[in-house]
Amino acid sequence: MSLANAPQAASVPDWAALNLYGESPAFHAALALLQQCAAVNATVLLCGETGTGKELAARAIHYLSARQRGPFVAINCGALPDSILEAELFGHTRGAYTDAKSASRGVIGGAEGGTLFLDEIDSLSPRGQAAILRFVQDHSYRPLGAARAEQADVRLVAATNVDLAELAARGAFRQDLLYRINLLSVPLPSLRNRTGDALLLARAFVQRLVREYDSAPRELHPRSVAHLGLALPWPGNVRELEHRVHRAFLLGKGREVDLELDAAATVLALAGQAGAGGTGHAESALSYAAARARALVEFERQYLSEVLALAEGNLSRAARLAGKERSRFGKLVRKHGLQRAAFGSGNP
């Protein structure tokens, strides 16, 4: 859906008050879309890699909208087991099932008049996708044990870090659900594509930690300032940077906060900035890093294949064998394009 005709806000929001920091063109473009989304009461899909700030973006849409005085309720879809999914989302009446000692409004009821944020919506099981489809369509739902359906006054914002269209093409995500949640879409840029923002963010994090821990004034070490100016890869995006700053702040001594950024990553960044004609140590480091990355990808794929084979394609059993949450394990399987049916029954 186009936002060209959406009402425009009268003034520029205080993005820093919403914990959204950045001056890069890519980030400003995302902020402009968020502001436009806040002006209308439609479903929004936030897309971006892990750690790009999708929940902060969802909160920004809520607090810049007419629903700002209502509740903001966030739920991680990957943490919703099928056994309690409908009761958790839709609520239930007293006695609806054995352990229902009292009635519950559920997550949707708790978001009445506000915003419901469905994080990692790609992690919903087929049953979960079917359960939420009707609600996404017309905002009606029926609590377990209730005689009639209820209508919710809720703004829906969903988020994903994978390509839902690709999942839908493979039959791993319902096409009709994708159409309904992808009414408005906001792509959030990765940190490596936000030129100059890493340094700005790191400084903001340091100042926030000074206030949080009631510390004496502190600032980034000059070495960290220099490194943050490079085009580092930041696979964990803003969340990775925030954790690095927090750890360095707590473990460091004196006025300067040294992030101790990985030297190999710095060399890689320099090699990339130097262009294809670079030679010497940068080229050597790049070759080593590329070989290491390929080896890790191959190991991951081989390991997943072996675990799936042991579990005869059963994703839940394979996740238990790997010691990982089912949703996280499933993402890894999808990332490598592995088909569970090739390893056995392919049952959930």
DRENDO-1510 file (C-alpha; in Angstrom, 1 decimal, always signed):
<recs>
REC; n; res; u; v; w
REC; 1; MET; +0.0; +0.0; +0.0 .
REC; 2; SER; +1.3; +3.5; -0.9 .
REC; 3; LEU; +1.8; +6.1; +1.9 .
REC; 4; ALA; +1.8; +8.9; -0.6 .
REC; 5; ASN; -1.7; +10.1; +0.4 .
REC; 6; ALA; -1.3; +9.5; +4.2 .
REC; 7; PRO; -1.7; +12.5; +6.5 .
REC; 8; GLN; +1.6; +14.1; +7.3 .
REC; 9; ALA; +2.6; +14.9; +10.9 .
REC; 10; ALA; +2.9; +18.6; +11.7 .
REC; 11; SER; +6.3; +18.4; +13.2 .
REC; 12; VAL; +9.4; +16.2; +13.3 .
REC; 13; PRO; +9.1; +13.7; +16.2 .
REC; 14; ASP; +11.7; +13.6; +19.0 .
REC; 15; TRP; +13.2; +10.3; +17.7 .
REC; 16; ALA; +15.9; +10.3; +20.5 .
REC; 17; ALA; +13.1; +10.2; +23.1 .
REC; 18; LEU; +11.9; +7.1; +21.3 .
REC; 19; ASN; +15.5; +5.6; +21.5 .
REC; 20; LEU; +15.9; +5.9; +17.8 .
REC; 21; TYR; +19.3; +7.4; +16.9 .
REC; 22; GLY; +20.7; +8.0; +13.5 .
REC; 23; GLU; +21.6; +10.5; +10.8 .
REC; 24; SER; +22.3; +8.3; +7.8 .
REC; 25; PRO; +20.0; +8.7; +4.7 .
REC; 26; ALA; +18.9; +5.1; +4.9 .
REC; 27; PHE; +17.8; +5.5; +8.6 .
REC; 28; HIS; +16.1; +8.8; +7.9 .
REC; 29; ALA; +14.1; +7.2; +5.1 .
REC; 30; ALA; +12.9; +4.5; +7.5 .
REC; 31; LEU; +12.0; +7.1; +10.1 .
REC; 32; ALA; +9.9; +9.0; +7.6 .
REC; 33; LEU; +8.0; +5.8; +6.8 .
REC; 34; LEU; +7.4; +5.2; +10.5 .
REC; 35; GLN; +6.0; +8.7; +10.9 .
REC; 36; GLN; +3.6; +8.2; +8.0 .
REC; 37; CYS; +2.5; +4.8; +9.4 .
REC; 38; ALA; +1.7; +6.3; +12.7 .
REC; 39; ALA; -0.7; +8.8; +11.1 .
REC; 40; VAL; -3.0; +6.0; +9.8 .
REC; 41; ASN; -4.7; +3.1; +11.6 .
REC; 42; ALA; -3.5; +0.2; +9.4 .
REC; 43; THR; -1.6; -3.0; +9.9 .
REC; 44; VAL; +2.2; -2.6; +9.5 .
REC; 45; LEU; +4.9; -5.1; +8.7 .
REC; 46; LEU; +8.4; -4.2; +9.9 .
REC; 47; CYS; +11.2; -6.0; +8.0 .
REC; 48; GLY; +14.8; -6.2; +8.9 .
REC; 49; GLU; +17.7; -8.3; +10.2 .
REC; 50; THR; +18.0; -9.3; +13.8 .
REC; 51; GLY; +19.0; -6.4; +16.0 .
REC; 52; THR; +17.9; -3.6; +13.7 .
REC; 53; GLY; +15.4; -2.2; +16.2 .
REC; 54; LYS; +12.0; -3.6; +15.1 .
REC; 55; GLU; +10.4; -3.4; +18.5 .
REC; 56; LEU; +11.6; +0.2; +19.0 .
REC; 57; ALA; +10.1; +1.0; +15.6 .
REC; 58; ALA; +6.8; -0.6; +16.6 .
REC; 59; ARG; +6.8; +1.4; +19.8 .
REC; 60; ALA; +7.5; +4.6; +17.8 .
REC; 61; ILE; +4.5; +3.9; +15.6 .
REC; 62; HIS; +2.3; +3.4; +18.7 .
REC; 63; TYR; +3.5; +6.5; +20.7 .
REC; 64; LEU; +3.3; +8.7; +17.6 .
REC; 65; SER; -0.2; +7.6; +16.9 .
REC; 66; ALA; -3.7; +8.5; +18.2 .
REC; 67; ARG; -3.4; +5.3; +20.3 .
REC; 68; GLN; -0.5; +6.5; +22.3 .
REC; 69; ARG; -2.5; +6.6; +25.6 .
REC; 70; GLY; -3.6; +2.9; +25.1 .
REC; 71; PRO; -1.5; -0.2; +25.9 .
REC; 72; PHE; +1.4; -1.4; +23.8 .
REC; 73; VAL; +1.5; -5.2; +24.1 .
REC; 74; ALA; +4.4; -7.1; +22.6 .
REC; 75; ILE; +4.5; -10.9; +22.1 .
REC; 76; ASN; +7.1; -13.1; +20.6 .
REC; 77; CYS; +5.4; -15.5; +18.3 .
REC; 78; GLY; +8.3; -18.0; +18.6 .
REC; 79; ALA; +7.5; -18.4; +22.3 .
REC; 80; LEU; +3.9; -19.5; +21.7 .
REC; 81; PRO; +3.5; -23.3; +21.9 .
REC; 82; ASP; +0.6; -24.7; +20.0 .
REC; 83; SER; -0.9; -26.1; +23.1 .
REC; 84; ILE; -1.6; -22.7; +24.7 .
REC; 85; LEU; -1.6; -20.5; +21.6 .
REC; 86; GLU; -5.3; -19.8; +21.3 .
REC; 87; ALA; -5.8; -19.3; +25.0 .
REC; 88; GLU; -2.8; -17.0; +25.2 .
REC; 89; LEU; -3.9; -14.9; +22.2 .
REC; 90; PHE; -7.7; -14.9; +22.5 .
REC; 91; GLY; -8.2; -15.5; +26.2 .
REC; 92; HIS; -10.7; -17.9; +27.8 .
REC; 93; THR; -13.7; -18.2; +30.0 .
REC; 94; ARG; -13.6; -19.8; +33.5 .
REC; 95; GLY; -13.8; -23.6; +33.1 .
REC; 96; ALA; -13.0; -23.5; +29.4 .
REC; 97; TYR; -10.4; -26.2; +30.0 .
REC; 98; THR; -9.2; -28.2; +33.0 .
REC; 99; ASP; -6.8; -25.5; +34.4 .
REC; 100; ALA; -8.9; -22.5; +33.6 .
REC; 101; LYS; -9.7; -21.5; +37.2 .
REC; 102; SER; -10.6; -18.0; +36.2 .
REC; 103; ALA; -11.3; -16.1; +33.0 .
REC; 104; SER; -8.5; -14.4; +31.1 .
REC; 105; ARG; -8.7; -11.6; +28.5 .
REC; 106; GLY; -5.7; -12.9; +26.6 .
REC; 107; VAL; -3.1; -10.9; +24.8 .
REC; 108; ILE; -5.6; -9.3; +22.3 .
REC; 109; GLY; -7.9; -8.3; +25.0 .
REC; 110; GLY; -5.0; -6.7; +26.9 .
REC; 111; ALA; -4.2; -4.6; +23.9 .
REC; 112; GLU; -7.7; -3.1; +23.6 .
REC; 113; GLY; -7.5; +0.5; +22.5 .
REC; 114; GLY; -3.8; +0.2; +21.8 .
REC; 115; THR; -1.3; -1.7; +19.7 .
REC; 116; LEU; -0.5; -5.4; +19.5 .
REC; 117; PHE; +3.0; -6.2; +18.3 .
REC; 118; LEU; +3.6; -9.6; +16.9 .
REC; 119; ASP; +7.3; -10.1; +16.8 .
REC; 120; GLU; +8.9; -12.9; +14.7 .
REC; 121; ILE; +5.6; -13.7; +13.1 .
REC; 122; ASP; +7.4; -16.0; +10.7 .
REC; 123; SER; +7.9; -18.3; +13.7 .
REC; 124; LEU; +4.2; -19.1; +14.0 .
REC; 125; SER; +3.4; -22.7; +13.4 .
REC; 126; PRO; +0.8; -23.6; +10.7 .
REC; 127; ARG; -1.8; -23.9; +13.4 .
REC; 128; GLY; -0.8; -20.5; +14.8 .
REC; 129; GLN; -1.0; -18.9; +11.4 .
REC; 130; ALA; -4.5; -20.3; +10.8 .
REC; 131; ALA; -5.6; -19.2; +14.3 .
REC; 132; ILE; -4.6; -15.6; +13.8 .
REC; 133; LEU; -5.7; -15.2; +10.2 .
REC; 134; ARG; -9.3; -14.4; +10.9 .
REC; 135; PHE; -8.3; -11.8; +13.6 .
REC; 136; VAL; -5.9; -10.1; +11.2 .
REC; 137; GLN; -8.7; -9.9; +8.6 .
REC; 138; ASP; -11.5; -8.3; +10.6 .
REC; 139; HIS; -10.2; -8.1; +14.2 .
REC; 140; SER; -12.9; -10.5; +15.5 .
REC; 141; TYR; -12.0; -13.3; +17.8 .
REC; 142; ARG; -13.7; -15.8; +20.1 .
REC; 143; PRO; -12.2; -16.5; +23.6 .
REC; 144; LEU; -12.0; -20.3; +24.4 .
REC; 145; GLY; -15.3; -21.4; +25.9 .
REC; 146; ALA; -17.1; -18.2; +24.9 .
REC; 147; ALA; -20.5; -18.4; +23.2 .
REC; 148; ARG; -19.9; -15.6; +20.7 .
REC; 149; ALA; -17.1; -13.7; +19.0 .
REC; 150; GLU; -15.8; -10.3; +20.2 .
REC; 151; GLN; -14.6; -7.4; +18.2 .
REC; 152; ALA; -11.2; -5.9; +19.1 .
REC; 153; ASP; -10.2; -2.2; +18.8 .
REC; 154; VAL; -6.5; -3.0; +18.3 .
REC; 155; ARG; -3.8; -1.7; +15.9 .
REC; 156; LEU; -1.6; -4.6; +14.6 .
REC; 157; VAL; +2.1; -4.3; +14.0 .
REC; 158; ALA; +4.1; -7.4; +12.9 .
REC; 159; ALA; +7.8; -8.0; +12.5 .
REC; 160; THR; +10.0; -10.5; +10.7 .
REC; 161; ASN; +13.7; -10.9; +10.0 .
REC; 162; VAL; +13.2; -13.3; +7.0 .
REC; 163; ASP; +11.7; -13.0; +3.6 .
REC; 164; LEU; +8.0; -13.9; +4.1 .
REC; 165; ALA; +7.4; -14.0; +0.3 .
REC; 166; GLU; +10.1; -16.6; +0.0 .
REC; 167; LEU; +8.6; -18.6; +2.9 .
REC; 168; ALA; +5.2; -18.4; +1.3 .
REC; 169; ALA; +6.5; -19.6; -2.0 .
REC; 170; ARG; +7.9; -22.7; -0.3 .
REC; 171; GLY; +4.7; -23.3; +1.6 .
REC; 172; ALA; +6.2; -22.5; +5.0 .
REC; 173; PHE; +4.0; -19.4; +5.5 .
REC; 174; ARG; +0.4; -18.8; +4.5 .
REC; 175; GLN; +0.0; -16.6; +1.4 .
REC; 176; ASP; -3.3; -15.2; +2.6 .
REC; 177; LEU; -1.9; -14.2; +6.0 .
REC; 178; LEU; +1.1; -12.5; +4.2 .
REC; 179; TYR; -1.3; -10.5; +2.1 .
REC; 180; ARG; -3.2; -9.3; +5.2 .
REC; 181; ILE; -0.2; -8.3; +7.4 .
REC; 182; ASN; +1.7; -6.7; +4.5 .
REC; 183; LEU; -0.6; -3.8; +4.1 .
REC; 184; LEU; +2.1; -1.3; +5.0 .
REC; 185; SER; +5.7; -2.3; +5.0 .
REC; 186; VAL; +8.7; -0.6; +6.6 .
REC; 187; PRO; +12.2; -2.0; +5.9 .
REC; 188; LEU; +14.7; -1.2; +8.6 .
REC; 189; PRO; +18.3; -0.9; +7.3 .
REC; 190; SER; +21.1; -2.9; +8.7 .
REC; 191; LEU; +23.8; -1.0; +10.7 .
REC; 192; ARG; +26.4; -1.7; +8.1 .
REC; 193; ASN; +24.3; +0.2; +5.6 .
REC; 194; ARG; +23.8; +3.2; +8.0 .
REC; 195; THR; +27.0; +5.2; +7.3 .
REC; 196; GLY; +28.2; +7.1; +10.3 .
REC; 197; ASP; +25.5; +5.9; +12.6 .
REC; 198; ALA; +27.6; +3.3; +14.6 .
REC; 199; LEU; +29.6; +6.1; +16.2 .
REC; 200; LEU; +26.6; +8.2; +16.9 .
REC; 201; LEU; +24.8; +5.2; +18.5 .
REC; 202; ALA; +27.8; +4.2; +20.6 .
REC; 203; ARG; +28.1; +7.7; +22.0 .
REC; 204; ALA; +24.4; +7.8; +22.8 .
REC; 205; PHE; +24.7; +4.4; +24.6 .
REC; 206; VAL; +27.6; +5.6; +26.7 .
REC; 207; GLN; +25.7; +8.7; +27.8 .
REC; 208; ARG; +22.6; +6.6; +28.6 .
REC; 209; LEU; +24.7; +4.2; +30.7 .
REC; 210; VAL; +26.3; +7.1; +32.6 .
REC; 211; ARG; +22.8; +8.2; +33.6 .
REC; 212; GLU; +21.6; +4.7; +34.3 .
REC; 213; TYR; +24.6; +3.8; +36.6 .
REC; 214; ASP; +24.9; +7.3; +38.0 .
REC; 215; SER; +28.5; +7.2; +36.8 .
REC; 216; ALA; +31.1; +9.9; +36.4 .
REC; 217; PRO; +31.3; +11.3; +32.8 .
REC; 218; ARG; +32.8; +8.8; +30.4 .
REC; 219; GLU; +33.5; +8.8; +26.7 .
REC; 220; LEU; +34.7; +6.5; +23.9 .
REC; 221; HIS; +38.3; +5.6; +23.6 .
REC; 222; PRO; +39.9; +7.3; +20.6 .
REC; 223; ARG; +40.8; +3.9; +19.2 .
REC; 224; SER; +37.1; +2.9; +19.3 .
REC; 225; VAL; +36.1; +6.1; +17.7 .
REC; 226; ALA; +38.4; +5.4; +14.8 .
REC; 227; HIS; +37.2; +1.8; +14.4 .
REC; 228; LEU; +33.5; +2.8; +14.6 .
REC; 229; GLY; +34.1; +5.1; +11.6 .
REC; 230; LEU; +34.9; +2.1; +9.5 .
REC; 231; ALA; +32.4; +0.0; +7.5 .
REC; 232; LEU; +32.4; -2.9; +10.0 .
REC; 233; PRO; +30.0; -5.8; +9.2 .
REC; 234; TRP; +27.9; -5.8; +12.5 .
REC; 235; PRO; +26.1; -9.1; +11.9 .
REC; 236; GLY; +24.1; -8.4; +15.1 .
REC; 237; ASN; +23.3; -4.8; +14.1 .
REC; 238; VAL; +22.4; -2.2; +16.7 .
REC; 239; ARG; +21.8; -4.8; +19.4 .
REC; 240; GLU; +25.4; -6.2; +18.9 .
REC; 241; LEU; +26.8; -2.7; +19.2 .
REC; 242; GLU; +24.7; -1.9; +22.3 .
REC; 243; HIS; +25.9; -5.1; +24.0 .
REC; 244; ARG; +29.5; -4.3; +23.2 .
REC; 245; VAL; +29.2; -0.8; +24.6 .
REC; 246; HIS; +27.4; -2.1; +27.7 .
REC; 247; ARG; +30.0; -4.7; +28.4 .
REC; 248; ALA; +33.0; -2.3; +27.8 .
REC; 249; PHE; +31.3; +0.2; +30.1 .
REC; 250; LEU; +30.9; -2.3; +32.9 .
REC; 251; LEU; +34.3; -3.9; +32.6 .
REC; 252; GLY; +36.4; -0.9; +31.7 .
REC; 253; LYS; +38.2; +1.5; +34.1 .
REC; 254; GLY; +38.8; +5.2; +33.9 .
REC; 255; ARG; +37.0; +7.8; +31.8 .
REC; 256; GLU; +37.4; +6.0; +28.4 .
REC; 257; VAL; +35.2; +3.2; +27.1 .
REC; 258; ASP; +37.2; +0.9; +24.8 .
REC; 259; LEU; +35.0; -1.5; +22.8 .
REC; 260; GLU; +38.1; -3.6; +21.8 .
REC; 261; LEU; +36.6; -4.1; +18.3 .
REC; 262; ASP; +37.8; -7.2; +16.5 .
REC; 263; ALA; +41.0; -6.5; +14.6 .
REC; 264; ALA; +40.2; -8.9; +11.8 .
REC; 265; ALA; +36.9; -7.2; +11.2 .
REC; 266; THR; +38.6; -3.9; +11.1 .
REC; 267; VAL; +41.1; -5.1; +8.5 .
REC; 268; LEU; +38.3; -6.5; +6.4 .
REC; 269; ALA; +36.5; -3.1; +6.5 .
REC; 270; LEU; +39.7; -1.4; +5.4 .
REC; 271; ALA; +40.1; -3.9; +2.6 .
REC; 272; GLY; +36.6; -3.3; +1.4 .
REC; 273; GLN; +37.1; +0.5; +1.5 .
REC; 274; ALA; +40.4; +0.2; -0.4 .
REC; 275; GLY; +38.6; -1.6; -3.2 .
REC; 276; ALA; +39.4; -4.6; -5.3 .
REC; 277; GLY; +42.9; -3.3; -6.1 .
REC; 278; GLY; +44.1; -3.6; -2.4 .
REC; 279; THR; +47.1; -5.9; -1.8 .
REC; 280; GLY; +49.2; -7.1; +1.1 .
REC; 281; HIS; +47.8; -7.9; +4.6 .
REC; 282; ALA; +44.3; -6.7; +3.9 .
REC; 283; GLU; +44.0; -9.1; +1.0 .
REC; 284; SER; +45.4; -11.9; +3.1 .
REC; 285; ALA; +43.0; -11.2; +5.9 .
REC; 286; LEU; +40.1; -11.1; +3.5 .
REC; 287; SER; +41.0; -14.5; +2.0 .
REC; 288; TYR; +41.3; -16.0; +5.5 .
REC; 289; ALA; +38.0; -14.6; +6.7 .
REC; 290; ALA; +36.2; -15.7; +3.6 .
REC; 291; ALA; +37.6; -19.2; +4.0 .
REC; 292; ARG; +36.6; -19.2; +7.6 .
REC; 293; ALA; +33.1; -18.0; +6.8 .
REC; 294; ARG; +32.6; -20.7; +4.2 .
REC; 295; ALA; +33.8; -23.4; +6.6 .
REC; 296; LEU; +31.4; -22.2; +9.3 .
REC; 297; VAL; +28.5; -22.2; +6.9 .
REC; 298; GLU; +29.4; -25.7; +5.7 .
REC; 299; PHE; +29.7; -26.9; +9.3 .
REC; 300; GLU; +26.3; -25.5; +10.2 .
REC; 301; ARG; +24.6; -27.1; +7.2 .
REC; 302; GLN; +26.2; -30.4; +7.8 .
REC; 303; TYR; +25.3; -30.4; +11.5 .
REC; 304; LEU; +21.7; -29.5; +10.8 .
REC; 305; SER; +21.5; -32.3; +8.2 .
REC; 306; GLU; +22.9; -34.8; +10.7 .
REC; 307; VAL; +20.5; -33.8; +13.5 .
REC; 308; LEU; +17.5; -33.8; +11.2 .
REC; 309; ALA; +18.5; -37.3; +10.0 .
REC; 310; LEU; +18.7; -38.5; +13.6 .
REC; 311; ALA; +15.3; -37.0; +14.3 .
REC; 312; GLU; +13.8; -38.5; +11.0 .
REC; 313; GLY; +12.8; -35.0; +9.9 .
REC; 314; ASN; +10.9; -34.2; +13.1 .
REC; 315; LEU; +11.7; -30.6; +13.8 .
REC; 316; SER; +10.7; -30.6; +17.5 .
REC; 317; ARG; +12.8; -33.6; +18.2 .
REC; 318; ALA; +15.8; -32.3; +16.2 .
REC; 319; ALA; +15.6; -29.0; +18.1 .
REC; 320; ARG; +15.7; -30.9; +21.4 .
REC; 321; LEU; +18.7; -32.9; +20.2 .
REC; 322; ALA; +20.5; -29.6; +19.3 .
REC; 323; GLY; +19.6; -28.0; +22.6 .
REC; 324; LYS; +17.8; -25.1; +20.8 .
REC; 325; GLU; +14.3; -23.6; +20.8 .
REC; 326; ARG; +12.2; -25.1; +18.1 .
REC; 327; SER; +11.6; -21.7; +16.4 .
REC; 328; ARG; +15.3; -20.8; +16.4 .
REC; 329; PHE; +16.2; -24.2; +15.0 .
REC; 330; GLY; +13.5; -23.9; +12.4 .
REC; 331; LYS; +15.0; -20.6; +11.2 .
REC; 332; LEU; +18.4; -22.2; +10.8 .
REC; 333; VAL; +16.8; -25.1; +8.8 .
REC; 334; ARG; +15.1; -22.5; +6.5 .
REC; 335; LYS; +18.2; -20.4; +6.2 .
REC; 336; HIS; +20.0; -23.4; +4.7 .
REC; 337; GLY; +17.1; -24.4; +2.5 .
REC; 338; LEU; +16.9; -27.9; +4.1 .
REC; 339; GLN; +13.7; -29.9; +3.4 .
REC; 340; ARG; +12.7; -31.9; +6.5 .
REC; 341; ALA; +10.9; -34.5; +4.3 .
REC; 342; ALA; +14.2; -35.5; +2.8 .
REC; 343; PHE; +15.3; -36.7; +6.3 .
REC; 344; GLY; +12.2; -38.7; +7.2 .
REC; 345; SER; +8.6; -38.1; +7.8 .
REC; 346; GLY; +8.9; -34.4; +8.0 .
REC; 347; ASN; +6.3; -34.2; +10.8 .
REC; 348; PRO; +6.4; -31.2; +13.2 .
</recs>
